[in-house]
């Protein structure tokens, strides 16, 4: 048998050997026949069928082997099987040698696989041991780090507890310090007023002053009023006679007298109430003025703060100063009434309106003294300053513009150096004349003995509130004097 592959499958030779052994021989065939037809053999149909079936199986196997051999002969890659009848001893040795080599190859393959398996298992085991060792070392390191972190955590918790205690202590100390600080630096004001409330308060004071003068207009003694004006403003006598045109008797109109009375009252309130260093009647006004001037030249903020503190102390804890303050108010009221008594004879019996003015001015003074921003008054030089519509308002009796002849009320201004929009301006009331007035020709008027000038006591309530329209004059005949006197007395009673 010739073999084209490295080894011959054992099954092929096994099948071939079996088939070769199964070939019938004449003797065996005869024996088989004899056994079949032997009288001693079983003659039952069952035995006959079994033998027939076995013979058929052998023949079928032989045929299958022959067909397989034929197919292998036809295939190029198959083993070339020689005819069994031509086999020699050398062929058998070759087959045996091939089988031996095949077994040897199988053995080597198995050994190599076994070696690789053992090597792989050893490598896997080694890697597993290394991984286990690494994991164990990592676990130990992690455990050590965990213990260190736990110790560190406990240490930090202790420090946090200590810091919390210190923080609570510092919070308490800070709260005390904050209370002391705010009690020191907070704004100390006698009242709760600020610039937004002081501005209307100044306007209300000026309006109340104007209404008071207009309310007393019907009670004016023109002779006493004219004497009052000429006595207090002697340097303006000629100008008054020129611009205000007294009557032939030298008496001023009640509207002009009212303007001078209003100017006198506001000057009194400014000097004795609003311009005092602390408050009207306080015993340390003069001493505080010297101290305030000394501090203001060095530190204005400290000067303002000291003024606020002293004013608050005087009002909140007046002690014996309260009686002195009230006495000073009464003295100021008495001085004003004594001066204006010749102008308003009925004022001595009822000075309540003047007292209200003093009380309101005192309240305004406390509000002004409590501010950080100083409220000033713009200077208006009479006879020199030109009319300015932004800071002045002209009376109806005078010219709408020109030179200021009489500054009735001052202009109040509050300015914040840090914020231009934070402030206000309360215009002052002025009486203006033309800058160049032409000389008017004097005309002689012959007044009839039966005609006298009597002021009209009836005026518009709006004119009385604003104080800008003068009372009208009306000429009546001598036979109407009694009726005019009766009307005047009635109006005086209603006004009172």
C-alpha positions as CSV (number, residue, x, y, z in Angstrom):
1,X,0.0,0.0,0.0
2,X,1.3,3.5,-1.0
3,X,0.6,6.4,1.3
4,X,0.7,10.0,0.1
5,X,0.1,11.7,3.5
6,X,2.3,11.8,6.6
7,X,0.3,9.1,8.3
8,X,-2.6,6.8,7.5
9,X,-5.7,7.0,9.6
10,X,-6.1,4.0,11.8
11,X,-9.7,3.5,10.9
12,X,-8.9,3.0,7.2
13,X,-6.5,0.2,7.9
14,X,-8.7,-1.2,10.4
15,X,-11.6,-1.4,8.0
16,X,-9.4,-2.7,5.3
17,X,-8.0,-5.5,7.5
18,X,-11.5,-6.4,8.7
19,X,-12.8,-6.6,5.1
20,X,-9.8,-8.6,4.1
21,X,-10.4,-11.1,6.8
22,X,-14.0,-11.3,5.9
23,X,-13.4,-12.5,2.4
24,X,-15.0,-15.9,2.0
25,X,-12.9,-18.9,1.1
26,X,-14.0,-22.0,-0.6
27,X,-13.5,-24.0,2.4
28,X,-15.4,-21.6,4.6
29,X,-18.1,-21.3,2.1
30,X,-18.4,-25.0,1.9
31,X,-18.3,-25.3,5.6
32,X,-20.9,-22.7,5.8
33,X,-23.1,-24.5,3.4
34,X,-22.5,-27.7,5.2
35,X,-23.3,-26.1,8.5
36,X,-26.4,-24.6,6.9
37,X,-27.6,-27.8,5.5
38,X,-26.2,-30.0,8.2
39,X,-28.6,-32.2,9.8
40,X,-27.3,-31.2,13.2
41,X,-27.7,-27.5,12.7
42,X,-30.8,-25.9,13.8
43,X,-33.4,-26.1,11.1
44,X,-35.8,-23.5,12.6
45,X,-36.8,-20.6,10.4
46,X,-35.5,-18.1,12.9
47,X,-31.9,-19.4,12.7
48,X,-32.0,-19.3,9.0
49,X,-33.1,-15.7,8.9
50,X,-30.4,-14.6,11.3
51,X,-27.7,-16.2,9.3
52,X,-29.1,-14.8,6.1
53,X,-29.1,-11.3,7.7
54,X,-25.5,-11.6,8.9
55,X,-24.3,-12.7,5.5
56,X,-26.1,-9.8,3.9
57,X,-24.5,-7.3,6.4
58,X,-21.0,-8.7,5.6
59,X,-21.6,-8.4,1.9
60,X,-22.9,-4.9,2.3
61,X,-19.8,-3.9,4.4
62,X,-17.5,-5.3,1.8
63,X,-19.3,-3.5,-0.9
64,X,-19.1,-0.2,1.0
65,X,-15.4,-0.7,1.5
66,X,-14.8,-1.4,-2.1
67,X,-16.8,1.6,-3.1
68,X,-14.8,3.7,-0.7
69,X,-11.5,2.4,-2.1
70,X,-12.6,3.2,-5.6
71,X,-13.6,6.7,-4.5
72,X,-10.2,7.2,-2.9
73,X,-8.5,6.0,-6.0
74,X,-10.4,8.6,-8.1
75,X,-9.4,11.4,-5.6
76,X,-6.0,13.0,-6.0
77,X,-5.7,13.9,-2.3
78,X,-6.8,10.5,-1.1
79,X,-4.6,7.6,0.0
80,X,-3.7,5.3,-2.8
81,X,-4.5,1.9,-1.6
82,X,-2.8,-1.0,-3.3
83,X,-4.3,-4.2,-4.0
84,X,-4.3,-6.3,-0.9
85,X,-3.2,-9.3,-2.8
86,X,0.0,-7.6,-3.8
87,X,0.9,-6.4,-0.3
88,X,4.4,-7.3,0.9
89,X,6.1,-7.4,4.1
90,X,7.8,-4.1,3.5
91,X,4.5,-2.5,3.0
92,X,3.3,-3.8,6.3
93,X,6.5,-2.4,7.9
94,X,5.8,0.9,6.3
95,X,2.3,1.0,7.6
96,X,3.5,0.0,11.0
97,X,6.2,2.7,10.9
98,X,3.6,5.2,9.7
99,X,1.4,4.3,12.6
100,X,4.3,4.6,15.0
101,X,5.2,8.0,13.7
102,X,1.5,9.1,13.8
103,X,1.3,8.0,17.4
104,X,4.6,9.7,18.1
105,X,3.3,12.9,16.5
106,X,0.1,12.6,18.5
107,X,2.1,12.2,21.6
108,X,4.3,15.2,20.9
109,X,1.2,17.3,20.2
110,X,-0.3,16.1,23.4
111,X,2.9,16.8,25.3
112,X,3.2,20.2,23.8
113,X,-0.4,21.0,24.6
114,X,0.1,19.7,28.1
115,X,3.3,21.8,28.5
116,X,1.5,24.9,27.2
117,X,-1.4,24.2,29.4
118,X,0.9,23.8,32.4
119,X,2.8,26.9,31.5
120,X,-0.4,28.9,31.0
121,X,-1.7,27.6,34.3
122,X,1.5,28.5,36.0
123,X,1.5,31.9,34.5
124,X,-2.1,32.5,35.4
125,X,-1.4,31.3,38.9
126,X,1.6,33.5,39.2
127,X,-0.4,36.5,37.9
128,X,-3.1,35.6,40.4
129,X,-0.6,35.5,43.2
130,X,0.9,38.8,42.1
131,X,-2.5,40.4,41.8
132,X,-3.5,39.0,45.2
133,X,-0.3,40.2,46.7
134,X,-0.8,43.6,45.1
135,X,-4.4,43.7,46.3
136,X,-3.3,42.8,49.8
137,X,-0.6,45.5,49.8
138,X,-3.2,48.0,48.5
139,X,-5.7,46.9,51.1
140,X,-3.1,47.3,53.9
141,X,-2.0,50.7,52.5
142,X,-5.7,51.8,52.2
143,X,-6.3,50.6,55.7
144,X,-3.4,52.6,57.0
145,X,-4.5,55.7,55.0
146,X,-8.0,55.2,56.4
147,X,-6.7,55.0,59.9
148,X,-4.6,58.1,59.3
149,X,-7.6,60.0,57.8
150,X,-9.8,58.9,60.8
151,X,-7.2,60.3,63.2
152,X,-6.9,63.4,61.1
153,X,-10.7,63.7,61.0
154,X,-11.0,63.4,64.8
155,X,-8.2,66.0,65.2
156,X,-10.0,68.4,62.8
157,X,-13.3,67.9,64.5
158,X,-11.7,68.8,67.8
159,X,-10.2,71.9,66.2
160,X,-13.6,72.8,64.6
161,X,-15.2,72.5,68.0
162,X,-12.6,74.8,69.5
163,X,-13.0,77.2,66.6
164,X,-16.7,77.3,67.0
165,X,-16.3,78.2,70.6
166,X,-13.9,80.9,69.7
167,X,-16.3,82.1,66.9
168,X,-19.2,82.3,69.3
169,X,-17.1,84.3,71.7
170,X,-15.9,86.6,68.9
171,X,-19.5,87.0,67.7
172,X,-20.6,88.2,71.1
173,X,-17.7,90.5,71.3
174,X,-18.4,91.8,67.8
175,X,-22.0,92.4,68.6
176,X,-21.1,94.4,71.7
177,X,-18.5,96.3,69.6
178,X,-21.1,96.9,66.9
179,X,-23.6,98.3,69.4
180,X,-21.0,100.6,70.8
181,X,-19.9,101.6,67.4
182,X,-23.3,102.4,66.1
183,X,-24.2,104.2,69.3
184,X,-21.2,106.3,68.7
185,X,-21.4,107.0,65.0
186,X,-25.1,107.0,64.5
187,X,-26.8,110.3,63.5
188,X,-28.0,112.1,66.6
189,X,-31.0,114.2,65.8
190,X,-33.4,115.9,68.1
191,X,-36.2,115.3,65.5
192,X,-36.7,112.8,62.7
193,X,-36.7,115.6,60.1
194,X,-34.4,115.6,57.1
195,X,-34.0,117.9,54.1
196,X,-37.2,116.6,52.5
197,X,-39.2,117.7,55.5
198,X,-37.2,120.8,56.4
199,X,-37.8,122.5,53.0
200,X,-41.6,122.5,53.3
201,X,-41.3,123.4,57.0
202,X,-39.4,126.6,56.0
203,X,-42.0,127.3,53.4
204,X,-44.8,126.8,56.0
205,X,-43.1,129.2,58.4
206,X,-42.8,131.9,55.8
207,X,-46.4,131.3,54.7
208,X,-47.6,131.5,58.3
209,X,-45.6,134.7,58.8
210,X,-47.2,136.3,55.7
211,X,-50.7,135.1,56.8
212,X,-50.2,136.6,60.3
213,X,-49.2,140.0,58.9
214,X,-52.1,140.0,56.4
215,X,-54.5,138.9,59.2
216,X,-53.4,141.9,61.2
217,X,-53.6,144.3,58.3
218,X,-57.1,145.5,59.1
219,X,-55.9,146.4,62.6
220,X,-53.0,148.6,61.5
221,X,-52.6,152.1,62.9
222,X,-51.2,153.9,59.8
223,X,-49.6,156.6,61.8
224,X,-48.0,154.2,64.2
225,X,-47.0,151.9,61.3
226,X,-45.4,154.8,59.4
227,X,-43.5,155.9,62.5
228,X,-42.4,152.3,63.0
229,X,-41.0,152.1,59.4
230,X,-39.2,155.4,59.5
231,X,-37.8,154.6,63.0
232,X,-36.3,151.2,62.1
233,X,-35.1,152.1,58.6
234,X,-34.0,155.7,58.8
235,X,-31.5,155.3,56.0
236,X,-34.4,154.4,53.6
237,X,-36.7,157.2,54.4
238,X,-36.0,159.1,51.2
239,X,-36.2,156.0,49.1
240,X,-39.4,154.9,50.8
241,X,-41.0,158.3,50.1
242,X,-39.8,158.1,46.5
243,X,-40.9,154.5,45.6
244,X,-43.8,153.9,48.0
245,X,-45.4,157.3,47.6
246,X,-46.9,158.2,50.9
247,X,-50.1,160.2,51.0
248,X,-50.1,164.0,51.5
249,X,-50.3,163.4,55.2
250,X,-47.0,161.4,55.0
251,X,-48.7,158.1,55.9
252,X,-47.7,154.9,54.1
253,X,-50.1,152.5,52.6
254,X,-51.1,149.5,54.8
255,X,-49.6,147.1,52.2
256,X,-46.2,148.7,52.5
257,X,-46.4,148.8,56.3
258,X,-47.2,145.0,56.2
259,X,-44.1,144.3,54.1
260,X,-41.9,146.1,56.7
261,X,-43.6,144.3,59.6
262,X,-43.0,141.0,57.9
263,X,-39.4,141.9,57.3
264,X,-39.0,142.9,61.0
265,X,-40.6,139.6,62.3
266,X,-38.4,137.3,60.1
267,X,-35.3,139.2,61.2
268,X,-36.3,138.8,64.8
269,X,-36.9,135.1,64.4
270,X,-33.6,134.6,62.5
271,X,-31.5,136.5,65.1
272,X,-33.0,135.1,68.3
273,X,-34.1,131.6,67.2
274,X,-32.5,130.2,64.1
275,X,-29.1,131.8,64.4
276,X,-28.4,130.9,68.0
277,X,-25.6,128.4,68.5
278,X,-27.7,125.8,70.2
279,X,-31.2,126.9,71.1
280,X,-33.1,129.9,72.4
281,X,-32.5,130.5,76.1
282,X,-29.7,127.9,76.6
283,X,-27.1,129.2,79.1
284,X,-24.1,127.9,77.1
285,X,-24.9,129.4,73.8
286,X,-22.0,131.9,73.8
287,X,-19.5,129.4,75.2
288,X,-20.5,126.8,72.6
289,X,-20.2,129.3,69.8
290,X,-16.5,129.8,70.7
291,X,-15.9,126.1,70.9
292,X,-17.8,125.4,67.6
293,X,-15.7,128.0,65.8
294,X,-12.5,126.5,67.2
295,X,-13.5,122.9,66.1
296,X,-14.9,124.0,62.7
297,X,-11.5,125.4,61.8
298,X,-10.0,122.0,62.4
299,X,-12.6,119.4,61.7
300,X,-16.1,120.3,60.5
301,X,-17.5,116.8,60.9
302,X,-16.6,116.7,64.6
303,X,-18.0,120.2,64.9
304,X,-21.4,119.1,63.4
305,X,-21.5,116.0,65.5
306,X,-20.8,118.0,68.7
307,X,-23.6,120.4,67.8
308,X,-26.0,117.5,67.3
309,X,-25.1,115.9,70.6
310,X,-25.4,119.1,72.6
311,X,-28.8,120.0,71.0
312,X,-30.1,116.5,71.7
313,X,-28.8,116.7,75.2
314,X,-30.4,120.0,75.9
315,X,-33.8,118.9,74.5
316,X,-33.9,115.3,75.9
317,X,-32.5,116.2,79.3
318,X,-33.2,119.9,79.7
319,X,-33.1,120.0,83.6
320,X,-33.0,123.6,84.6
321,X,-32.5,124.8,81.0
322,X,-36.2,124.2,80.2
323,X,-37.3,127.1,82.4
324,X,-34.7,129.4,80.8
325,X,-35.8,128.4,77.3
326,X,-39.4,129.2,78.1
327,X,-38.4,132.5,79.8
328,X,-36.4,133.4,76.7
329,X,-39.4,132.7,74.5
330,X,-41.6,134.9,76.7
331,X,-39.1,137.7,76.6
332,X,-38.8,137.5,72.8
333,X,-42.6,137.6,72.5
334,X,-42.8,140.6,74.9
335,X,-40.1,142.5,72.9
336,X,-42.0,141.9,69.6
337,X,-45.3,142.9,71.0
338,X,-43.9,146.0,72.6
339,X,-42.4,147.1,69.3
340,X,-45.4,146.2,67.2
341,X,-47.9,147.5,69.8
342,X,-47.9,150.9,68.1
343,X,-48.6,149.4,64.7
344,X,-51.2,146.9,65.9
345,X,-52.8,148.2,69.1
346,X,-55.0,145.1,69.5
347,X,-51.9,142.8,69.4
348,X,-51.1,143.4,73.1
349,X,-54.4,141.8,74.1
350,X,-54.0,138.8,71.8
351,X,-50.3,138.0,71.0
352,X,-51.2,134.3,70.2
353,X,-50.3,134.6,66.5
354,X,-46.8,135.9,67.3
355,X,-46.3,133.2,69.9
356,X,-47.2,130.5,67.3
357,X,-44.6,132.0,65.0
358,X,-41.9,131.7,67.8
359,X,-42.9,128.2,68.6
360,X,-42.8,127.1,65.0
361,X,-39.4,128.8,64.4
362,X,-38.0,127.0,67.6
363,X,-39.1,123.6,66.2
364,X,-37.5,124.4,62.8
365,X,-34.3,125.4,64.6
366,X,-34.1,122.0,66.2
367,X,-34.6,120.2,62.9
368,X,-31.9,122.4,61.2
369,X,-29.4,121.9,64.0
370,X,-29.6,118.1,63.6
371,X,-28.6,118.0,60.0
372,X,-25.1,117.2,58.6
373,X,-25.6,119.7,55.8
374,X,-25.7,123.3,56.9
375,X,-28.7,125.3,55.7
376,X,-27.5,128.8,54.7
377,X,-29.1,132.0,53.5
378,X,-28.0,133.8,50.4
379,X,-26.9,137.4,50.9
380,X,-29.1,140.0,49.2
381,X,-27.7,143.5,49.3
382,X,-30.5,146.0,49.1
383,X,-30.1,148.6,46.4
384,X,-27.3,146.6,44.7
385,X,-28.5,143.0,44.0
386,X,-30.4,142.5,40.7
387,X,-33.5,140.4,40.7
388,X,-32.9,136.6,40.1
389,X,-36.0,134.6,39.3
390,X,-34.4,131.3,40.5
391,X,-33.7,132.5,44.1
392,X,-36.2,135.4,44.5
393,X,-39.9,136.1,44.0
394,X,-41.1,139.7,43.6
395,X,-44.1,141.2,45.4
396,X,-47.0,142.5,43.5
397,X,-46.5,146.1,44.8
398,X,-43.0,146.3,43.3
399,X,-41.6,145.7,39.8
400,X,-41.3,142.2,38.5
401,X,-37.5,142.8,37.9
402,X,-34.8,145.4,38.4
403,X,-32.9,146.3,41.6
404,X,-33.9,144.8,45.0
405,X,-35.0,147.7,47.1
406,X,-36.3,145.7,50.1
407,X,-35.4,142.1,50.9
408,X,-38.4,141.0,52.9
409,X,-37.6,137.3,53.6
410,X,-34.2,135.7,52.9
411,X,-33.4,132.9,50.4
412,X,-32.8,129.6,52.2
413,X,-30.3,127.2,50.4
414,X,-29.1,123.7,51.4
415,X,-26.4,122.2,49.3
416,X,-24.6,118.8,49.6
417,X,-20.9,119.0,48.5
418,X,-21.0,115.3,47.6
419,X,-24.4,115.2,45.8
420,X,-25.6,118.2,43.8
421,X,-29.1,116.8,43.6
422,X,-29.3,116.5,47.4
423,X,-30.5,119.9,48.5
424,X,-33.1,122.6,48.0
425,X,-33.7,126.3,47.6
426,X,-36.6,128.3,49.1
427,X,-36.8,131.6,47.2
428,X,-36.8,134.9,49.2
429,X,-39.5,137.6,48.8
430,X,-38.2,141.0,47.6
431,X,-39.5,144.4,46.6
432,X,-37.9,145.6,43.4
433,X,-37.7,148.9,41.7
434,X,-36.5,150.0,38.2
435,X,-32.9,150.5,37.8
436,X,-33.3,153.9,36.1
437,X,-36.5,155.5,36.9
438,X,-37.5,158.6,35.1
439,X,-38.3,161.6,37.1
440,X,-42.0,162.0,37.3
441,X,-43.4,165.5,37.2
442,X,-45.0,166.4,40.4
443,X,-48.6,167.4,40.1
444,X,-50.4,169.3,42.7
445,X,-53.6,167.8,43.7
446,X,-56.1,169.9,45.5
447,X,-58.0,167.6,47.9
448,X,-61.4,168.6,48.9
449,X,-62.0,168.9,52.7
450,X,-64.9,166.6,52.3
451,X,-62.7,163.8,50.9
452,X,-60.4,161.6,52.9
453,X,-58.4,158.4,52.1
454,X,-59.8,155.3,53.8
455,X,-58.2,151.9,53.3
456,X,-60.5,149.2,52.1
457,X,-60.6,146.4,54.6
458,X,-62.2,143.9,52.3
459,X,-59.6,141.9,50.3
460,X,-59.4,138.7,48.5
461,X,-58.6,135.7,50.8
462,X,-56.0,134.5,48.3
463,X,-54.3,137.9,48.5
464,X,-54.3,137.6,52.3
465,X,-52.6,134.2,52.1
466,X,-50.0,135.2,49.5
467,X,-49.4,138.7,50.7
468,X,-48.7,139.9,47.2
469,X,-51.6,142.3,46.5
470,X,-52.0,145.5,48.4
471,X,-55.2,146.8,49.8
472,X,-57.2,149.1,47.6
473,X,-57.9,152.7,48.4
474,X,-61.2,154.2,48.1
475,X,-62.3,157.8,48.4
476,X,-65.5,158.5,50.2
477,X,-67.1,161.7,51.0
478,X,-67.4,163.2,54.4
479,X,-71.0,162.3,54.8
480,X,-69.9,158.5,54.4
481,X,-67.3,158.6,57.2
482,X,-69.6,157.1,59.8
483,X,-70.5,154.2,57.5
484,X,-66.8,153.5,56.8
485,X,-66.0,153.5,60.5
486,X,-68.8,151.1,61.2
487,X,-67.6,148.7,58.4
488,X,-64.0,148.9,59.7
489,X,-65.0,148.0,63.2
490,X,-67.1,145.1,62.0
491,X,-64.1,143.7,60.0
492,X,-61.8,144.1,62.9
493,X,-64.1,142.1,65.1
494,X,-64.4,139.3,62.5
495,X,-60.6,139.2,62.1
496,X,-60.1,138.9,65.8
